[in-house]
Amino acid sequence: MKRLPLLVACAALVVVVQLDKSGTHLLSVLVGMALAMGGVLVVAAAELSNAKWIAPVKRPLLAVAPVLFVFPLLVKVAPYPWLAHENAWLRRDFFVARDVVALLVVAIVGNLFRRASLAESAAKGKWAVAYILTFAAVKTLIAMDWVMSFDYPWVSTMFPVLYMVECFCAGLALLGLICFARRQSDGILADTATLLFGFALFWGGLYFAQYLTIWYGNLPDEVGFYTRRFAIRGGKCLFASNAILLFGIPFTLFLIHRARQNVRVVSVVSLMILAGLLVSRFFHIRPYVHIHLGLLVIQLVIMLGVIAATVYRERRQ
């Protein structure tokens, strides 16, 4: 009975998303997916590197693993241009089938890793490797299918990698908010801030490398991805905001050593990173999707509410 409200919220989320015909669901689902997958990913990476600092907070982080089973139910086709001329790969039924299976596999592997990690099983390292490899494959597929296919036949080898790095940043941001909820100001907080600083720098390098390669290549099939988005009103502002939220602010603030030890600063930066993820997804899909603000707010409130509730329940136990 204690889980009934969460199950009802998950069912409501599935209904709201499946009834959405505009494609607005892509924003809320992609951000929620980054948080859920990222939380498990942070623990898997820490377990493989034998990081002892993760032990006090891995239980609330791994609490998001069961939420992964919701995402296969949220798979649906957005208003993609390729629907007018389907091919062997980009076909409605095949699109849904492969993404449902992929998300189900990563959910199963993620929860098997959660069980092994919480039980301190000798096999937790193997399950950590299995989850990271599964995550990389599934996140690549999601980035290609859900976002890159809007601009088919545009391709980018860095685009899926950026989505993976952003997912890890989302997991670290979740950890930063957990530290705020626990009022932690010890080594865990400093390690979280240091990792956020490092991955902000890593993300900035990858993003600039992709932009520079596409722009200097000056090939119509590549440059069109940016020019199409810059041509839309506010497109350049979205691009700049994305860079500021995911790179500029965390990199600049965490250059200050005292900021890394301040739980309020870390929590605010974590929220900005999550806002940056939302801006990034909006920038990617805006030329093709008309966002309904009210629907987006409802989906985000339910999605983030489910994740927050699962983490809070685990923190209290």
C-alpha positions in Angstrom: 0.0 0.0 0.0 2.9 2.4 0.6 3.9 2.2 -3.0 0.3 2.8 -4.3 0.7 6.6 -4.7 3.9 6.1 -6.7 2.2 3.4 -8.9 -0.7 5.7 -9.5 1.6 8.6 -10.4 3.5 6.4 -12.9 0.2 5.2 -14.4 -0.9 8.9 -14.8 2.5 9.7 -16.4 2.0 6.9 -19.0 -1.5 8.0 -19.8 -0.5 11.7 -20.2 2.5 10.9 -22.4 0.6 8.4 -24.6 -2.2 10.9 -25.1 0.2 13.6 -26.1 0.2 14.1 -29.9 2.4 17.1 -30.1 5.8 15.6 -29.2 6.0 17.7 -26.0 6.7 14.5 -24.1 10.2 14.3 -25.5 11.4 17.1 -23.2 10.0 15.5 -19.9 10.8 11.9 -20.8 14.4 12.7 -21.9 15.2 14.7 -18.8 13.6 12.1 -16.5 15.5 9.3 -18.4 18.8 11.2 -17.9 18.1 11.5 -14.1 17.1 7.8 -13.7 19.8 6.3 -15.8 22.4 8.8 -14.5 21.8 8.0 -10.9 22.5 4.3 -11.5 25.4 5.2 -13.8 27.2 7.3 -11.1 27.1 4.4 -8.6 28.2 1.9 -11.3 31.2 4.1 -12.2 32.0 4.6 -8.5 31.8 0.8 -7.8 34.2 0.1 -10.7 36.7 2.7 -9.5 36.4 1.3 -5.9 35.3 4.8 -4.7 34.5 4.4 -1.0 32.8 7.8 -0.7 29.8 6.6 -2.6 28.7 4.1 0.1 26.6 6.5 2.3 24.6 7.8 -0.7 24.4 4.9 -3.1 21.1 3.7 -1.6 19.1 6.8 -2.4 20.9 7.1 -5.8 20.0 3.5 -6.7 16.4 4.1 -5.6 15.7 5.5 -9.0 16.5 2.1 -10.7 12.9 0.8 -10.5 11.8 3.9 -12.3 13.6 2.7 -15.4 10.8 0.2 -15.9 8.4 3.1 -16.6 10.3 4.3 -19.7 9.5 1.4 -22.0 5.9 2.4 -21.5 6.6 6.0 -22.5 7.9 5.1 -26.0 5.9 6.7 -28.8 6.5 8.3 -32.2 6.8 12.1 -32.2 6.0 14.2 -35.3 9.1 13.1 -37.2 9.5 14.3 -40.9 10.5 10.7 -41.9 7.0 9.4 -41.2 6.1 10.7 -44.6 8.7 8.5 -46.3 9.5 5.5 -44.0 12.4 3.2 -44.8 13.7 -0.1 -43.5 15.2 1.5 -40.3 12.9 4.5 -39.7 9.6 2.8 -39.6 6.9 3.4 -37.0 6.5 -0.2 -35.8 10.2 -1.0 -35.8 11.0 2.3 -34.1 8.6 1.5 -31.2 9.6 -2.2 -30.9 13.4 -1.7 -30.8 13.2 1.2 -28.3 10.8 -0.6 -26.0 13.1 -3.7 -26.0 16.3 -1.5 -25.5 14.8 0.4 -22.5 13.5 -2.8 -21.0 16.9 -4.4 -21.2 18.7 -1.4 -19.5 16.0 -1.4 -16.8 16.5 -5.1 -16.1 20.3 -4.8 -16.0 20.2 -1.6 -13.9 18.0 -3.3 -11.3 20.2 -6.4 -11.2 23.1 -4.1 -10.6 21.2 -2.3 -7.9 20.4 -5.6 -6.1 24.1 -6.8 -6.3 25.4 -3.4 -5.2 23.1 -3.0 -2.2 23.8 -6.6 -1.1 27.6 -6.0 -1.5 27.7 -9.1 -3.7 31.0 -10.2 -5.2 29.3 -9.9 -8.6 28.5 -6.2 -8.3 31.6 -5.3 -10.4 30.4 -7.5 -13.3 26.9 -6.0 -13.1 28.4 -2.5 -13.1 30.3 -3.3 -16.3 27.1 -4.8 -17.8 25.1 -1.7 -16.9 27.6 0.7 -18.3 27.9 -1.1 -21.6 24.1 -1.5 -21.9 23.6 2.1 -21.0 26.1 3.2 -23.7 24.3 1.2 -26.4 20.8 2.2 -25.3 21.6 5.8 -24.9 23.2 5.9 -28.3 20.0 4.4 -29.8 17.8 6.8 -28.0 19.8 9.8 -29.1 19.8 8.6 -32.7 16.1 7.6 -32.8 14.4 10.2 -30.6 16.4 13.3 -31.6 18.8 12.9 -34.5 16.2 11.3 -36.7 14.4 14.6 -36.8 17.2 15.8 -39.1 17.6 12.5 -41.0 20.0 11.9 -42.8 22.1 14.1 -40.6 24.7 12.2 -38.7 27.2 13.0 -35.9 29.5 10.6 -34.0 29.7 13.0 -31.0 26.0 13.6 -30.5 25.3 10.3 -28.7 28.4 10.8 -26.6 27.2 14.2 -25.5 23.9 12.6 -24.4 25.9 10.0 -22.4 28.0 12.7 -20.7 24.9 14.8 -20.0 23.3 11.7 -18.4 26.2 11.3 -16.1 26.0 15.0 -15.2 22.3 14.5 -14.4 23.2 11.7 -12.1 25.8 13.9 -10.4 23.2 16.8 -10.1 20.8 14.3 -8.5 23.6 13.4 -6.0 24.1 17.1 -5.3 20.4 17.5 -4.5 20.6 14.5 -2.2 23.5 16.1 -0.4 21.4 19.2 0.1 18.5 17.1 1.5 20.9 15.3 3.8 22.6 18.6 4.7 25.9 17.0 4.0 29.0 19.2 4.0 31.7 16.4 4.1 33.9 14.7 1.6 30.9 13.4 -0.4 29.8 17.0 -1.2 33.3 18.0 -2.2 33.7 14.9 -4.4 30.3 15.6 -6.0 31.3 19.2 -6.8 34.7 18.2 -8.1 33.1 15.6 -10.5 30.5 18.2 -11.6 33.4 20.6 -12.3 35.3 17.9 -14.3 32.4 16.8 -16.3 31.4 20.4 -17.1 34.8 20.8 -18.6 34.5 17.5 -20.4 31.1 18.4 -21.8 32.3 21.8 -22.9 35.2 20.3 -24.8 33.0 17.8 -26.6 30.3 20.4 -27.4 32.8 22.8 -28.8 34.6 20.0 -30.8 31.3 19.0 -32.4 30.4 22.6 -33.2 33.8 23.4 -34.6 34.0 20.3 -36.7 30.6 20.9 -38.2 31.1 24.6 -38.8 34.5 24.3 -40.3 33.6 21.3 -42.4 30.9 23.7 -43.9 29.0 20.7 -45.5 25.3 21.5 -46.1 24.2 18.2 -44.6 26.2 19.0 -41.4 25.8 22.7 -41.0 22.1 22.5 -41.5 21.6 21.2 -38.0 22.7 24.4 -36.5 21.5 26.9 -39.1 18.0 25.5 -38.9 17.9 26.1 -35.2 19.7 29.5 -35.2 17.2 30.7 -37.8 14.3 30.2 -35.3 13.5 33.1 -33.0 15.5 32.7 -29.8 17.6 29.8 -31.2 20.9 31.5 -30.6 19.8 32.4 -27.1 19.0 28.8 -26.4 22.3 27.7 -27.7 24.2 30.2 -25.5 22.0 29.4 -22.5 22.8 25.7 -22.9 26.5 26.4 -22.9 26.2 28.7 -19.9 24.1 26.4 -17.7 26.0 23.1 -18.5 29.5 24.5 -18.7 30.0 28.2 -17.8 28.3 28.3 -14.4 29.6 25.0 -12.9 33.1 25.5 -14.3 33.4 29.1 -13.0 31.8 28.6 -9.6 33.7 25.3 -8.8 37.0 27.0 -9.6 36.5 28.4 -6.1 37.5 25.8 -3.5 35.0 27.1 -0.9 32.1 26.8 -3.3 32.7 23.1 -3.6 32.2 22.8 0.2 29.0 24.8 0.3 26.0 22.6 0.1 23.7 25.4 -1.0 26.0 26.4 -3.9 26.3 22.7 -5.0 22.5 22.3 -4.9 21.9 25.5 -6.9 24.4 24.5 -9.5 22.8 21.0 -9.7 19.4 22.6 -10.4 21.1 24.8 -13.1 22.5 21.7 -14.7 19.1 20.1 -14.9 17.7 23.3 -16.3 20.5 23.2 -18.9 19.5 19.7 -19.9 15.9 20.9 -20.4 17.2 23.8 -22.5 19.5 21.5 -24.5 16.6 19.1 -25.4 14.4 22.0 -26.3 17.1 23.4 -28.6 17.4 20.1 -30.4 13.7 19.4 -31.0 12.3 23.0 -31.3 12.3 23.2 -35.2 9.9 20.3 -35.4 7.9 20.2 -32.2 5.3 22.7 -31.0 5.7 22.7 -27.2 2.5 22.9 -25.1 3.6 24.6 -21.9 0.8 23.4 -19.8 1.2 19.8 -20.9 5.0 20.1 -20.4 4.5 21.4 -16.8 2.2 18.5 -16.0 4.6 15.9 -17.4 7.6 17.4 -15.7 5.8 17.7 -12.3 4.7 14.0 -12.4 8.1 12.8 -13.8 10.3 14.7 -11.3 7.8 14.0 -8.5 8.1 10.2 -9.0 11.9 10.4 -9.0 12.0 12.7 -6.0 9.5 10.5 -4.1 11.5 7.3 -4.7 14.7 8.9 -3.5 13.0 10.4 -0.5 11.4 7.1 0.5 14.8 5.4 0.4 16.5 8.2 2.3 14.0 7.8 5.1 14.6 4.1 5.4 
